[in-house]
Amino acid sequence: QVQLVESGGGVVQPGRSLRLSCAASGFSFRSFGMHWVRQAPGKGLEWVAVIWYDGSNEYYADSVKGRFTISRDNSRNTLYLQMNSLRSDDTAVYFCARAPLWAPPDYWGQGTLVIVSS
Amino acid sequence: EIVLTQSPGTLSLSPGERATLSCGASQTISNNYLAWYQQKPGQAPRLLIYGASSRATGIPDRFSGSGSGTDFTLTISRLEPEDFAVYYCQQYGSSSFTFGPGTKVDIK
């Protein structure tokens, strides 16, 4: 069955960096686009970034552009989110999700919590 | 960037009633690439509808989607106890996959 397991969350000081990982199994990882979506405590969903199945394209929300980088290693079935210059408003649960080409995310992980605080 | 709005913010209904949720876009969504998700507390979102009107795998037929262009609707024909949750629309017709702010369906 499809499984997506996020890791790497934790408490980090403002201005510092953190890298999230998403381990995929149960499907052909190299055939699917992958997204990061976040949810601040008590708030709605915010799309963060997407990467094409082959890594050829990446797109970002304006709120993270220039600070976050999405990447993937198809040989390791793993998605990454490198987060630099973290701010308090980056505090959220970060979900990874897979998406077929020209389709919305259909399977989601359970999320990893990132808290940006001094 | 396409901005999505959802109404109402909260919908208070009883089990068995019909729920009608709206999602509006600031510009036309290409190919009607509009999805609906359900989210319960502490859980990841669950895809319900894609392409504005196609049900995702395993979604009961009491959930239906309609609309095109800039105006979309999610209808739950008869609310079951497990349907009380927050519902989000998302557009995936541009390179910025924005979500709406959500509609909470709670028990009256």
Interface residues (C-beta under 8 A of the other chain):
Chain A: H35 V37 G44 L45 E46 W47 V50 Y59 A61 D62 F95 A97 A99 W102 A103 P104 P105 D106 W108 G109 Q110 G111
Chain B: E1 N31 Y33 A35 Y37 Q39 Q43 A44 P45 R46 L47 Y50 A56 T57 V86 Y88 Q90 Y92 S95 S96 F97 T98 F99 G100 P101 G102
